[in-house]
Amino acid sequence: MEASLAIPVQAKKTPSANDARQPQESAAIDPPQNGIAGLKHWRYDMVSGLMVAMISLPFSMGIAITSGAPPVCGIMSAIIAGFLLPFLGGSYVTVSGPAAGLAPAIYSGIVTLGTIYLGADASNESVLATGYPLVLVAICIAGLLQVVLARFKIARLCAIFPAAAIEGMLAAIGLMIIVKQIPLLFGQKFESHEFWGILAEAPQKLSVVNLPVLELGLGCVAVLFILSAIPWRMLKVVPPPVWIFFLGTILSLTLFSVGKENLIAIPESPLEHGITMPAVGEVFATPQTWLPLAYIVFVLLLIDGTESLATIMAVDKLDPFHRRSDPDRTLQAMGVSNVASSMLGGLTIIPGIVKSTANVMGGGRTQWANFYNAGFLLLMLIFARDLINLVPKVVLASILIFVGFKLCRPKVWGYMAKIGSEQFAIFATTVIVTVTTDLLIGIVVGVLMKLALNLWYVGLANRLNKSVVTTASSPWSRLSGLFQNPVDRREFAAGAYDLYLSRPLVCFNLFHVIRELQELPPGTKSVRLHFSPYVTVVDHTTVETLFHYLHDFNSKDLTMELVHWDRFQPLSDHPCAIQLGLSGELVETEPPHVMTCA
């Protein structure tokens, strides 16, 4: 993944306004701009683009293989995204291309549509070959919808998805990515394509495993984890997967004979023979594919949107010039890129955290780094096809196993458990349901669990706060209150903007608060959020978001305070735990303790 919505935070000593606004050295100069003005930074962006291309090449091919698509389609996706994004803007140092997080969804869509079109008796190769052009239609429609949604400034609505459910979805994607690599690791074709089916079939394939392939794959995985633990600066500039890409290929040529059938196969004249066109006519002529196609479109919209917006938030924190991406413009850029990618046989486009981090470390300053990345990839595809075809598929599989582990590593499970048992329950349930069914059902179950828990905690807080007369006494009023704007009054005077909150703050009404914080009156110098006794619950997702804005505002020429935050009692020792409001008379005193992001 490249990326996650949850933002780890912790309590810190309240900084003074002067401390919070100390600029870093890189922010003292005029920040680089995108567009024509950004071309003057070509030296930085070109060097970074070359480094990113070395990372993007193995990643793109590996993601394509996991998605059930030809390897060249992954490279084409990265090339198309790179050539378009400098003209679309939205972010500054993010590098976009095909995403590992969407690979399970695309593979599932290919198999579903291919099976519907050909019938259940068709071979796996035929299903994949037929299903991929059909999925390209879904990618195109999803891209068009992204453009429309961006026009309506819908990006902030992604906040309604609970952080625990999103983390669970990402962890499930990580597990599915790992399991999908088992056939490549064994050098054998499996009959099963689903998570539990592959795991059940794996012991049977041990007797016919391709030993050189398995040894090379396990060796690459082991070296990847070893390299990732070594504090060598060169490994930050050129990450371990790039070293493994070259090392694994060299080993396959010298020590391990893996067989030609286990090597990458880029066709001759890839720009002429390697492009797959979307099967629009076949879709419209086959009504039984319409409902599954709509389902796939929705899943792609959900994952692409949430991952894109989460990634740009994370990458903005790495930007040495402290520039802020425009979420809606980024969503529009992804939509246009997805339409163009699908028309030329490419996968879905999404900002990548690994490539974006490498871009920052490589000195990239503007979106033109994407352009140079695409240019170098195109040169590699045209002039280095024979070398690329020497790369074993298992080497790419080892890289994806490493990526998948990062998404579902034990640290993520431990982090969710520390926040609270209820968050871990949402997280774990989302993981289990997702790997058992699919991504959409998993996230829906996680959202419903979160809604039920929020209702229960609001009812509990109302019972505990007997001195607070609340209008949300009936189940229906409590439910509707979770979706209504909690801001009931605004005051602006002398640069101070006060927002008064009078309802529980949960992920389902969080986008209202985000809108309020993004649309401050001109001349605002400080923001104060006042929590009335009627704010009986602040859920985990909202706490993380508030801390994000505290850090963001207090690192600029703007301050933010949470007034009467000390009235809340967390349900665990973690600062991001659910907060229950305690009743009692509120007296205006000195500004209360403010918690900020680490």
C-alpha positions in Angstrom: 0.0 0.0 0.0 0.9 2.0 -0.1 -0.8 3.8 2.4 -3.3 4.1 5.5 -6.0 6.5 6.9 -5.0 6.0 10.5 -2.5 8.7 11.8 -0.6 7.5 14.8 -0.5 10.2 17.4 0.5 10.7 21.0 0.2 13.3 23.7 2.8 16.0 23.8 3.7 18.9 25.9 1.6 21.8 24.7 3.9 23.9 22.5 3.9 27.7 22.6 2.7 29.6 19.6 6.2 30.6 18.8 7.5 27.0 19.0 4.6 25.7 16.9 5.3 28.1 14.1 9.1 27.7 13.8 9.7 27.2 10.1 12.2 24.7 8.8 15.1 25.9 6.7 13.5 24.5 3.5 10.4 26.5 4.1 12.2 29.8 4.2 12.5 30.0 0.4 9.6 30.3 -2.0 8.1 26.8 -2.3 8.3 25.2 -5.8 5.1 25.3 -7.8 3.7 22.8 -10.3 3.0 23.6 -13.9 5.3 25.6 -16.2 6.9 27.4 -13.2 8.0 24.0 -11.9 10.2 23.3 -14.9 13.0 25.4 -13.5 13.5 22.6 -10.9 14.2 20.1 -13.6 17.6 19.0 -12.3 16.1 17.9 -9.0 13.0 16.3 -10.5 15.0 14.5 -13.3 17.4 12.9 -10.8 14.6 11.9 -8.5 12.5 10.6 -11.5 15.3 8.2 -12.5 15.5 6.8 -9.0 11.7 6.4 -8.8 11.7 4.7 -12.1 14.0 2.0 -10.7 11.5 1.4 -8.0 8.4 1.7 -10.2 9.5 -0.8 -12.8 9.5 -3.9 -10.5 6.5 -2.7 -8.4 4.4 -2.0 -11.5 5.1 -5.4 -13.1 4.5 -7.3 -9.8 1.2 -5.5 -9.1 0.1 -6.3 -12.7 0.8 -10.0 -12.2 -1.0 -10.1 -8.9 -3.9 -8.3 -10.5 -4.1 -11.0 -13.2 -3.0 -8.7 -15.9 0.1 -8.8 -18.3 3.2 -7.3 -16.7 3.4 -4.6 -19.4 0.0 -3.3 -18.3 1.5 -2.3 -15.0 4.3 -0.4 -16.7 1.9 1.3 -19.0 -0.2 2.5 -16.0 2.8 4.2 -14.4 3.9 5.8 -17.8 0.4 7.2 -18.4 0.1 8.6 -14.9 3.5 10.2 -15.1 2.8 12.0 -18.4 -0.6 13.3 -17.2 -0.1 14.3 -13.6 2.2 17.3 -14.1 -0.7 19.0 -16.0 -3.4 18.0 -13.6 -1.8 19.0 -10.3 -3.5 18.4 -6.9 -0.4 17.4 -5.0 3.3 18.2 -5.2 5.7 15.3 -4.4 3.4 12.3 -4.7 4.3 9.8 -7.4 1.3 7.8 -8.8 0.9 4.5 -10.6 -0.7 1.1 -10.1 -1.4 0.2 -6.5 -0.9 -3.1 -4.7 -3.9 -2.4 -2.6 -6.2 -2.6 -5.6 -4.7 -5.8 -7.0 -7.0 -8.2 -5.1 -10.1 -6.3 -6.2 -9.0 -6.1 -9.8 -8.1 -9.9 -9.9 -11.5 -10.7 -8.3 -13.2 -8.5 -10.9 -11.3 -10.2 -13.8 -12.2 -13.7 -12.6 -15.9 -12.7 -12.0 -16.5 -11.0 -15.3 -14.4 -13.5 -17.3 -16.3 -16.4 -15.8 -19.7 -14.8 -16.5 -18.7 -14.1 -20.1 -17.2 -17.5 -20.9 -18.9 -19.8 -18.5 -17.8 -21.8 -15.4 -16.0 -24.4 -17.5 -13.5 -22.0 -19.1 -9.8 -22.4 -18.3 -8.1 -20.0 -15.9 -5.9 -18.5 -18.7 -9.0 -17.9 -20.9 -10.9 -16.3 -18.0 -8.0 -13.9 -17.2 -7.5 -13.0 -20.9 -11.2 -12.3 -21.4 -11.9 -10.7 -18.0 -9.2 -8.1 -18.1 -10.6 -6.1 -21.1 -14.0 -6.2 -19.3 -12.4 -4.9 -16.1 -10.9 -2.0 -18.0 -14.4 -0.8 -18.7 -15.0 -0.7 -14.9 -11.8 1.2 -14.4 -12.8 3.7 -17.0 -16.3 4.2 -15.5 -14.7 4.6 -12.0 -12.4 7.2 -13.4 -15.3 9.2 -14.9 -17.2 9.0 -11.6 -14.1 10.3 -9.7 -14.0 13.3 -11.9 -17.7 14.0 -11.3 -17.3 13.5 -7.5 -14.3 15.8 -7.4 -16.4 18.5 -9.0 -18.8 18.2 -6.1 -15.9 18.4 -3.6 -16.8 15.0 -2.2 -13.3 14.1 -1.1 -14.0 15.0 2.6 -16.8 12.4 2.7 -14.1 9.7 2.9 -13.9 10.6 6.6 -17.1 8.6 7.2 -15.1 5.4 7.0 -13.9 4.4 10.4 -10.1 4.3 10.8 -10.3 0.8 12.4 -12.3 -0.5 9.4 -9.9 1.1 6.9 -6.9 -0.3 8.8 -8.6 -3.7 8.7 -9.3 -3.4 5.0 -5.6 -2.6 4.4 -4.4 -5.5 6.6 -6.7 -7.8 4.7 -5.3 -6.6 1.4 -1.8 -7.3 2.8 -2.8 -10.9 3.7 -4.4 -11.4 0.3 -1.4 -10.0 -1.5 0.8 -12.5 0.4 -1.4 -15.5 -0.3 -1.7 -14.6 -4.0 2.1 -15.0 -4.3 2.1 -18.6 -3.1 1.6 -20.1 -6.6 4.4 -17.9 -8.0 6.6 -18.9 -5.0 5.9 -22.6 -5.7 6.4 -22.2 -9.4 3.1 -24.0 -9.9 -0.4 -23.2 -11.1 -3.2 -23.5 -8.5 -6.8 -24.4 -9.2 -8.0 -22.1 -6.4 -8.0 -18.4 -6.7 -9.6 -17.3 -3.4 -7.7 -16.7 -0.1 -8.8 -19.8 1.9 -8.7 -22.0 -1.2 -5.1 -21.2 -2.0 -4.1 -21.8 1.6 -5.9 -25.2 1.5 -4.3 -26.2 -1.8 -0.8 -25.2 -0.8 0.1 -28.4 1.2 -0.9 -30.5 -1.8 1.5 -28.6 -4.1 4.5 -29.1 -1.9 5.2 -32.4 -3.5 5.5 -30.9 -7.0 7.0 -27.5 -6.0 9.7 -26.1 -8.4 12.6 -26.2 -5.9 14.9 -23.6 -7.6 11.9 -21.1 -7.8 11.0 -21.7 -4.1 14.7 -21.3 -3.0 15.1 -18.1 -5.0 11.8 -16.7 -3.7 12.4 -17.5 0.0 16.0 -16.2 -0.3 14.8 -12.9 -1.8 12.2 -12.5 0.9 14.8 -13.2 3.7 17.2 -10.7 2.2 14.5 -8.1 1.8 13.7 -8.2 5.5 17.4 -8.2 6.4 18.1 -5.1 4.2 15.0 -3.3 5.6 16.5 -3.7 9.1 19.9 -2.3 8.2 20.3 1.5 9.0 22.2 2.2 5.8 21.4 5.6 4.2 21.8 4.1 0.7 18.9 1.7 1.4 16.7 4.8 2.0 17.7 6.4 -1.2 17.4 3.1 -3.2 15.0 0.9 -1.2 15.6 -2.8 -0.6 13.0 -4.0 -3.3 15.2 -2.4 -6.0 18.3 -4.2 -4.8 16.4 -7.5 -4.7 15.0 -6.9 -8.2 18.6 -6.8 -9.6 20.1 -9.3 -7.2 17.3 -11.9 -7.8 17.6 -11.6 -11.5 21.4 -12.1 -11.4 21.0 -15.1 -9.1 18.5 -16.7 -11.5 21.0 -16.4 -14.3 23.9 -17.8 -12.3 22.7 -20.2 -9.6 19.0 -20.9 -10.0 17.5 -22.3 -13.2 13.9 -21.4 -12.8 12.7 -22.2 -16.3 11.5 -19.8 -19.1 7.8 -20.3 -18.1 8.6 -18.6 -14.7 10.1 -15.5 -16.3 8.5 -12.1 -17.2 7.2 -12.0 -20.8 7.0 -8.5 -22.4 5.9 -8.9 -26.0 7.9 -7.5 -28.9 7.0 -3.9 -29.8 5.1 -3.6 -26.5 3.5 -0.3 -27.5 2.0 -2.0 -30.5 1.3 -5.6 -29.3 1.2 -5.1 -25.5 -1.8 -2.7 -25.3 -5.2 -4.2 -24.3 -8.3 -2.2 -25.2 -11.4 -2.1 -23.0 -14.1 -4.4 -24.2 -16.9 -1.8 -24.2 -19.0 -3.6 -26.9 -18.8 -6.9 -25.1 -20.0 -5.3 -21.8 -23.0 -3.6 -23.4 -23.9 -6.8 -25.3 -23.8 -9.0 -22.2 -26.5 -7.7 -19.6 -25.5 -10.3 -17.1 -22.2 -8.5 -16.6 -23.8 -5.2 -15.7 -24.5 -5.8 -12.0 -21.1 -7.3 -11.2 -19.5 -4.5 -13.2 -21.3 -1.9 -11.1 -20.2 -3.7 -8.0 -16.5 -3.6 -9.2 -16.8 0.1 -10.0 -18.0 0.9 -6.5 -15.2 -1.2 -4.9 -12.6 0.6 -7.1 -14.1 4.0 -6.1 -14.0 3.2 -2.4 -10.5 1.8 -2.3 -9.0 4.2 -4.8 -10.5 7.3 -3.2 -9.7 6.4 0.4 -6.1 5.3 -0.3 -5.4 8.3 -2.6 -6.6 10.8 0.0 -4.9 9.0 2.9 -1.6 8.8 0.9 -1.5 12.5 0.0 -2.1 13.3 3.7 0.9 11.2 4.7 3.1 12.5 1.9 2.3 16.1 2.7 4.0 15.5 6.1 7.2 14.5 4.3 7.2 17.5 2.0 10.2 19.7 3.1 8.3 22.8 1.8 5.2 22.1 3.9 2.8 22.4 0.9 -0.7 21.1 1.2 -2.3 19.0 -1.5 -5.8 19.7 -2.7 -7.8 16.5 -2.0 -10.6 17.2 -4.6 -8.1 18.2 -7.3 -6.1 15.1 -6.5 -9.2 13.0 -6.8 -9.9 14.6 -10.2 -6.4 14.0 -11.4 -6.7 10.3 -10.4 -10.0 10.1 -12.3 -8.6 11.5 -15.5 -5.5 9.3 -15.2 -7.7 6.2 -14.7 -9.8 7.0 -17.8 -6.6 7.4 -19.9 -5.0 4.3 -18.3 -8.0 2.1 -19.0 -8.1 3.3 -22.7 -4.6 2.1 -23.2 -4.9 -1.2 -21.2 -3.4 0.1 -17.9 -4.5 -0.6 -14.3 -6.0 1.9 -11.8 -3.9 4.9 -10.8 -3.2 5.8 -7.2 -0.6 7.8 -5.3 2.1 5.5 -3.9 3.7 6.0 -0.5 6.8 4.0 -1.3 7.5 5.8 -4.6 6.5 9.2 -3.1 8.9 8.8 -0.2 11.7 7.9 -2.6 10.8 11.0 -4.6 11.2 13.2 -1.5 14.4 11.6 -0.5 15.7 11.9 -4.1 15.1 15.6 -4.0 12.0 15.7 -6.2 10.3 19.1 -5.9 7.2 19.1 -8.2 4.9 16.9 -10.1 7.4 17.0 -13.0 9.2 14.1 -11.2 6.3 12.0 -12.3 7.0 13.1 -15.9 10.6 12.1 -15.8 9.8 8.8 -14.1 7.4 8.0 -16.9 10.0 9.0 -19.5 12.6 6.7 -18.0 10.1 3.8 -17.8 9.2 4.3 -21.4 12.9 4.1 -22.4 13.3 1.0 -20.4 10.2 -0.6 -22.0 11.4 0.1 -25.5 15.2 -0.5 -25.2 15.5 -2.9 -22.3 12.7 -5.4 -23.0 15.1 -8.3 -23.4 16.7 -7.5 -20.0 13.3 -7.2 -18.4 12.3 -10.6 -19.7 15.2 -12.1 -17.7 13.4 -11.2 -14.5 11.8 -14.2 -12.7 8.2 -13.7 -11.6 9.1 -15.1 -8.2 11.5 -12.1 -7.6 8.5 -9.8 -8.1 6.4 -12.1 -5.9 9.0 -11.7 -3.1 8.8 -7.9 -3.3 5.0 -8.0 -3.1 5.2 -10.4 -0.1 7.3 -7.8 1.6 4.8 -5.0 0.7 1.9 -7.2 1.9 3.6 -7.8 5.2 4.0 -4.1 5.7 0.3 -3.7 5.4 -0.6 -6.5 7.9 2.5 -6.7 10.1 1.9 -7.6 13.8 2.7 -3.9 14.8 -0.6 -2.9 13.1 -2.6 -5.4 15.1 -0.8 -4.4 18.3 -1.5 -0.7 17.6 -5.2 -1.3 17.2 -5.3 -3.4 20.4 -3.7 -0.5 22.3 -6.3 1.9 21.2 -9.1 -0.2 22.6 -10.7 -3.6 22.5 -13.7 -2.2 20.6 -11.4 -0.8 17.9 -9.5 -4.1 17.7 -12.8 -5.9 17.3 -13.8 -3.7 14.3 -10.3 -4.2 12.8 -10.2 -8.0 13.2 -13.7 -8.5 12.0 -13.1 -6.4 8.9 -10.0 -8.5 8.2 -11.7 -11.8 8.6 -14.8 -10.8 6.6 -12.7 -9.3 3.8 -10.4 -12.2 3.2 -13.5 -14.6 3.4 -15.8 -12.6 1.1 -14.5 -9.5 -0.6 -13.3 -5.9 0.1 -16.7 -4.2 -0.2 -18.5 -6.6 2.2 -15.6 -6.4 4.6 -15.7 -2.6 4.8 -19.5 -2.5 5.0 -19.4 -4.9 8.0 -16.7 -2.7 9.6 -18.8 0.4 9.1 -21.9 -1.2 10.5 -20.0 -2.4 13.6 -18.7 1.1 14.1 -22.2 2.5 13.9 -23.6 0.0 16.4 -20.7 0.7 18.8 -21.2 4.5 18.5 -24.9 4.2 19.3 -24.1 2.0 22.3 -21.5 4.5 23.6 -23.8 7.5 23.1 -26.5 5.6 25.1 -24.0 4.8 27.8 -22.7 8.4 28.0 -26.3 9.6 28.3 -27.0 7.3 31.2 -23.8 8.3 33.0 -24.4 12.1 32.4 -27.7 12.3 34.3 -27.2 16.0 35.0 -27.2 16.7 31.3 -30.6 16.9 29.7 -30.2 15.6 26.2 -32.7 15.6 23.4 -31.2 12.5 22.0 -33.1 10.1 24.2 -34.8 7.9 21.6 -32.8 5.4 19.5 -33.8 7.3 16.3 -32.7 10.7 17.6 -29.4 9.2 18.7 -28.9 7.6 15.3 -29.8 10.8 13.3 -27.5 12.8 15.7 -24.5 10.8 14.6 -24.9 12.2 11.0 -25.9 15.8 11.8 -23.4 18.7 11.9 -22.2 19.0 15.5 -21.4 22.7 15.0 -24.4 24.7 16.1 -22.8 28.2 16.6 -19.9 30.1 15.1 -18.3 33.4 16.3 -15.5 35.4 14.7 -13.8 38.4 16.3 -10.3 39.9 16.1 -9.0 36.9 14.1 -10.3 34.3 16.6 -12.8 31.8 15.2 -14.8 29.9 17.7 -16.8 26.8 16.9 -19.3 25.5 19.4 -20.0 21.8 19.3 -23.2 20.3 20.7 -23.5 16.7 19.4 -21.4 13.5 19.6 -18.4 13.7 17.3 -18.0 10.5 15.3 -16.8 9.5 11.9 -20.2 9.7 10.4 -20.5 13.5 11.0 -16.8 14.2 10.9 -16.9 15.6 7.4 -19.0 18.5 8.7 -16.2 19.4 11.1 -13.6 19.0 8.3 -15.5 21.4 6.1 -15.7 23.9 8.9 -11.9 23.7 9.5 -11.2 23.9 5.7 -13.4 27.0 5.2 -12.1 29.4 7.8 -13.1 33.1 7.5 -10.4 35.3 5.9 -8.1 36.7 8.5 -8.4 33.8 10.9 -5.4 33.6 13.3 -6.7 31.1 15.9 -9.4 28.4 16.0 -11.1 27.2 19.1 -13.3 24.2 19.3 -15.7 24.4 22.3 -17.0 21.1 23.5 -20.3 21.5 25.3 -21.7 18.8 27.8 -23.8 17.5 24.9 -20.7 16.2 23.2 -20.9 12.9 25.0 -18.7 10.9 22.7 -15.7 11.6 20.5 -14.8 8.4 18.6 -11.4 7.1 17.6 -11.5 8.3 14.0 -12.5 11.9 15.1 -9.8 12.0 17.7 -7.1 11.2 15.1 -8.5 13.8 12.7 -8.6 16.5 15.4 -5.0 15.8 16.4 -4.0 15.9 12.7 -5.5 19.4 12.4 -3.9 20.5 15.7 -0.5 19.5 14.4 -1.2 21.0 10.9 -2.5 24.4 12.3 0.0 24.8 15.0 2.9 24.2 12.6 1.8 27.2 10.6 0.8 30.8 11.3 -2.4 29.6 12.8 -3.2 28.1 16.2 -5.9 25.7 17.3 -7.2 24.8 20.7 -9.6 22.2 22.1 -11.6 23.9 24.8 -12.7 21.7 27.7 -11.0 18.7 26.2 -10.0 17.7 29.8 -13.7 17.0 30.5 -13.3 13.8 28.4 -12.3 10.4 29.8 -10.5 8.0 27.4 -11.5 4.4 27.4 -7.9 3.3 27.3 -4.4 4.7 27.9 -3.9 5.5 24.3 -4.4 9.1 23.3 -6.5 8.1 20.3 -9.0 6.1 22.3 -12.7 6.8 22.3 -13.5 9.8 24.6 -16.6 9.8 26.8 -17.7 13.2 28.0 -18.3 13.7 31.8 -21.1 16.0 33.0 -20.5 19.0 35.2 -20.5 22.7 35.2 -18.1 24.2 32.7 -16.2 27.3 33.7 -14.1 29.4 31.2 -10.6 29.4 32.5 -7.1 29.4 31.0 -6.8 27.5 27.7 -6.9 23.8 28.5 -4.3 21.2 27.8 -4.0 20.7 24.0 -2.9 17.4 22.6 -1.1 17.4 19.3 0.3 14.8 16.8 3.7 13.4 17.4 
